[in-house]
Amino acid sequence: MRTVVVISALMLAAAVVLVVRRVEIGPSILDRVVALDVLVSTILAALALFAMWTGRLDLVPVMVVLSLMGFVGAVSVARFASVESEEERRIIAPEGVRRPPRRGRTDAGGAP
């Protein structure tokens, strides 16, 4: 059993080194996001390995929260990095936003 845990830990350590290298070299933001998602998964696997080795069941909620944070982070970055057509644009340039008139003022700029 100890040999399996040691070999698994070495493989996870090698995966962390490779993933950190991928985060460093990029080249795009989406490559870095995927690498960070893999890093979260590797940390989850290491935490599960530690929980199995020590018999601690109190780490399961920590793993669930960490996995949810990784999922939400990856989905939110993918959502904002996706390309939208001109008709579906939800993020508008400041020049394209029509501001409503202030209350208490008329369009002529006189007193209310």
ChimeraX commands (.cxc) that place a marker at each C-alpha (Angstrom):
marker #1 position 0.00,0.00,0.00 radius 0.5
marker #1 position 2.79,2.41,0.85 radius 0.5
marker #1 position 4.47,1.84,-2.54 radius 0.5
marker #1 position 1.25,2.74,-4.36 radius 0.5
marker #1 position 0.86,5.96,-2.37 radius 0.5
marker #1 position 4.48,6.98,-2.94 radius 0.5
marker #1 position 4.29,6.31,-6.69 radius 0.5
marker #1 position 0.98,8.20,-6.90 radius 0.5
marker #1 position 2.44,11.14,-5.00 radius 0.5
marker #1 position 5.46,11.27,-7.32 radius 0.5
marker #1 position 3.20,11.21,-10.38 radius 0.5
marker #1 position 1.08,14.03,-8.94 radius 0.5
marker #1 position 4.20,16.06,-8.17 radius 0.5
marker #1 position 5.41,15.61,-11.76 radius 0.5
marker #1 position 1.97,16.68,-13.01 radius 0.5
marker #1 position 2.08,19.83,-10.87 radius 0.5
marker #1 position 5.49,20.76,-12.26 radius 0.5
marker #1 position 4.32,20.28,-15.85 radius 0.5
marker #1 position 1.10,22.22,-15.28 radius 0.5
marker #1 position 2.89,25.14,-13.64 radius 0.5
marker #1 position 5.20,25.26,-16.65 radius 0.5
marker #1 position 2.15,25.38,-18.94 radius 0.5
marker #1 position 0.72,28.27,-16.92 radius 0.5
marker #1 position 3.99,30.15,-17.29 radius 0.5
marker #1 position 4.42,29.75,-21.06 radius 0.5
marker #1 position 0.79,30.27,-22.04 radius 0.5
marker #1 position 0.56,31.44,-24.87 radius 0.5
marker #1 position -3.10,32.52,-24.56 radius 0.5
marker #1 position -5.31,33.20,-21.57 radius 0.5
marker #1 position -7.45,30.17,-22.39 radius 0.5
marker #1 position -4.39,27.91,-22.28 radius 0.5
marker #1 position -3.59,29.28,-18.86 radius 0.5
marker #1 position -7.17,28.78,-17.66 radius 0.5
marker #1 position -7.16,25.15,-18.80 radius 0.5
marker #1 position -3.81,24.64,-17.08 radius 0.5
marker #1 position -5.14,26.15,-13.85 radius 0.5
marker #1 position -8.18,23.89,-14.08 radius 0.5
marker #1 position -5.86,20.88,-14.41 radius 0.5
marker #1 position -3.86,22.21,-11.45 radius 0.5
marker #1 position -7.02,22.33,-9.32 radius 0.5
marker #1 position -7.82,18.76,-10.38 radius 0.5
marker #1 position -4.29,17.64,-9.48 radius 0.5
marker #1 position -4.54,19.31,-6.08 radius 0.5
marker #1 position -7.87,17.55,-5.56 radius 0.5
marker #1 position -6.25,14.22,-6.42 radius 0.5
marker #1 position -3.39,14.91,-3.99 radius 0.5
marker #1 position -5.88,15.85,-1.28 radius 0.5
marker #1 position -7.85,12.64,-1.93 radius 0.5
marker #1 position -4.64,10.63,-1.76 radius 0.5
marker #1 position -3.77,12.27,1.55 radius 0.5
marker #1 position -7.29,11.65,2.89 radius 0.5
marker #1 position -7.08,8.01,1.87 radius 0.5
marker #1 position -3.64,7.56,3.43 radius 0.5
marker #1 position -4.57,9.17,6.76 radius 0.5
marker #1 position -8.21,8.01,6.85 radius 0.5
marker #1 position -9.54,11.55,7.36 radius 0.5
marker #1 position -13.08,11.92,6.10 radius 0.5
marker #1 position -13.29,15.57,7.13 radius 0.5
marker #1 position -11.38,16.54,3.96 radius 0.5
marker #1 position -14.26,15.51,1.69 radius 0.5
marker #1 position -16.17,18.83,2.11 radius 0.5
marker #1 position -12.95,20.69,1.40 radius 0.5
marker #1 position -12.54,18.74,-1.84 radius 0.5
marker #1 position -16.15,19.46,-2.84 radius 0.5
marker #1 position -15.74,23.20,-2.27 radius 0.5
marker #1 position -12.43,23.25,-4.13 radius 0.5
marker #1 position -13.91,21.40,-7.09 radius 0.5
marker #1 position -16.88,23.79,-7.23 radius 0.5
marker #1 position -14.57,26.80,-7.12 radius 0.5
marker #1 position -12.49,25.37,-9.96 radius 0.5
marker #1 position -15.61,24.69,-12.02 radius 0.5
marker #1 position -17.12,28.14,-11.49 radius 0.5
marker #1 position -13.80,29.83,-12.24 radius 0.5
marker #1 position -13.27,27.93,-15.48 radius 0.5
marker #1 position -16.85,28.49,-16.66 radius 0.5
marker #1 position -16.80,32.21,-15.87 radius 0.5
marker #1 position -13.54,32.78,-17.74 radius 0.5
marker #1 position -14.78,30.72,-20.68 radius 0.5
marker #1 position -18.01,32.73,-20.70 radius 0.5
marker #1 position -16.28,36.08,-20.91 radius 0.5
marker #1 position -13.58,34.91,-23.29 radius 0.5
marker #1 position -16.02,33.49,-25.83 radius 0.5
marker #1 position -16.52,35.42,-29.04 radius 0.5
marker #1 position -19.99,36.82,-29.61 radius 0.5
marker #1 position -21.52,38.10,-32.81 radius 0.5
marker #1 position -22.41,41.78,-33.15 radius 0.5
marker #1 position -26.14,41.10,-32.58 radius 0.5
marker #1 position -25.55,39.14,-29.38 radius 0.5
marker #1 position -23.05,41.46,-27.74 radius 0.5
marker #1 position -23.74,41.86,-24.06 radius 0.5
marker #1 position -20.63,43.82,-23.20 radius 0.5
marker #1 position -20.94,47.21,-24.80 radius 0.5
marker #1 position -18.31,49.88,-25.27 radius 0.5
marker #1 position -18.91,52.98,-23.13 radius 0.5
marker #1 position -19.66,55.00,-26.27 radius 0.5
marker #1 position -22.56,52.72,-27.14 radius 0.5
marker #1 position -24.36,53.08,-23.82 radius 0.5
marker #1 position -27.18,55.62,-23.80 radius 0.5
marker #1 position -27.41,57.22,-20.40 radius 0.5
marker #1 position -30.82,58.14,-19.06 radius 0.5
marker #1 position -31.38,61.81,-18.22 radius 0.5
marker #1 position -30.87,62.81,-14.61 radius 0.5
marker #1 position -33.92,63.35,-12.48 radius 0.5
marker #1 position -34.86,66.90,-11.81 radius 0.5
marker #1 position -33.33,68.26,-15.03 radius 0.5
marker #1 position -34.91,68.96,-18.33 radius 0.5
marker #1 position -33.31,68.31,-21.69 radius 0.5
marker #1 position -32.77,72.05,-22.13 radius 0.5
marker #1 position -30.64,72.17,-19.02 radius 0.5
marker #1 position -32.94,74.60,-17.20 radius 0.5
marker #1 position -34.37,74.41,-13.72 radius 0.5
marker #1 position -36.89,71.67,-12.98 radius 0.5
marker link #1:1,2 radius 0.2
marker link #1:2,3 radius 0.2
marker link #1:3,4 radius 0.2
marker link #1:4,5 radius 0.2
marker link #1:5,6 radius 0.2
marker link #1:6,7 radius 0.2
marker link #1:7,8 radius 0.2
marker link #1:8,9 radius 0.2
marker link #1:9,10 radius 0.2
marker link #1:10,11 radius 0.2
marker link #1:11,12 radius 0.2
marker link #1:12,13 radius 0.2
marker link #1:13,14 radius 0.2
marker link #1:14,15 radius 0.2
marker link #1:15,16 radius 0.2
marker link #1:16,17 radius 0.2
marker link #1:17,18 radius 0.2
marker link #1:18,19 radius 0.2
marker link #1:19,20 radius 0.2
marker link #1:20,21 radius 0.2
marker link #1:21,22 radius 0.2
marker link #1:22,23 radius 0.2
marker link #1:23,24 radius 0.2
marker link #1:24,25 radius 0.2
marker link #1:25,26 radius 0.2
marker link #1:26,27 radius 0.2
marker link #1:27,28 radius 0.2
marker link #1:28,29 radius 0.2
marker link #1:29,30 radius 0.2
marker link #1:30,31 radius 0.2
marker link #1:31,32 radius 0.2
marker link #1:32,33 radius 0.2
marker link #1:33,34 radius 0.2
marker link #1:34,35 radius 0.2
marker link #1:35,36 radius 0.2
marker link #1:36,37 radius 0.2
marker link #1:37,38 radius 0.2
marker link #1:38,39 radius 0.2
marker link #1:39,40 radius 0.2
marker link #1:40,41 radius 0.2
marker link #1:41,42 radius 0.2
marker link #1:42,43 radius 0.2
marker link #1:43,44 radius 0.2
marker link #1:44,45 radius 0.2
marker link #1:45,46 radius 0.2
marker link #1:46,47 radius 0.2
marker link #1:47,48 radius 0.2
marker link #1:48,49 radius 0.2
marker link #1:49,50 radius 0.2
marker link #1:50,51 radius 0.2
marker link #1:51,52 radius 0.2
marker link #1:52,53 radius 0.2
marker link #1:53,54 radius 0.2
marker link #1:54,55 radius 0.2
marker link #1:55,56 radius 0.2
marker link #1:56,57 radius 0.2
marker link #1:57,58 radius 0.2
marker link #1:58,59 radius 0.2
marker link #1:59,60 radius 0.2
marker link #1:60,61 radius 0.2
marker link #1:61,62 radius 0.2
marker link #1:62,63 radius 0.2
marker link #1:63,64 radius 0.2
marker link #1:64,65 radius 0.2
marker link #1:65,66 radius 0.2
marker link #1:66,67 radius 0.2
marker link #1:67,68 radius 0.2
marker link #1:68,69 radius 0.2
marker link #1:69,70 radius 0.2
marker link #1:70,71 radius 0.2
marker link #1:71,72 radius 0.2
marker link #1:72,73 radius 0.2
marker link #1:73,74 radius 0.2
marker link #1:74,75 radius 0.2
marker link #1:75,76 radius 0.2
marker link #1:76,77 radius 0.2
marker link #1:77,78 radius 0.2
marker link #1:78,79 radius 0.2
marker link #1:79,80 radius 0.2
marker link #1:80,81 radius 0.2
marker link #1:81,82 radius 0.2
marker link #1:82,83 radius 0.2
marker link #1:83,84 radius 0.2
marker link #1:84,85 radius 0.2
marker link #1:85,86 radius 0.2
marker link #1:86,87 radius 0.2
marker link #1:87,88 radius 0.2
marker link #1:88,89 radius 0.2
marker link #1:89,90 radius 0.2
marker link #1:90,91 radius 0.2
marker link #1:91,92 radius 0.2
marker link #1:92,93 radius 0.2
marker link #1:93,94 radius 0.2
marker link #1:94,95 radius 0.2
marker link #1:95,96 radius 0.2
marker link #1:96,97 radius 0.2
marker link #1:97,98 radius 0.2
marker link #1:98,99 radius 0.2
marker link #1:99,100 radius 0.2
marker link #1:100,101 radius 0.2
marker link #1:101,102 radius 0.2
marker link #1:102,103 radius 0.2
marker link #1:103,104 radius 0.2
marker link #1:104,105 radius 0.2
marker link #1:105,106 radius 0.2
marker link #1:106,107 radius 0.2
marker link #1:107,108 radius 0.2
marker link #1:108,109 radius 0.2
marker link #1:109,110 radius 0.2
marker link #1:110,111 radius 0.2
marker link #1:111,112 radius 0.2
view
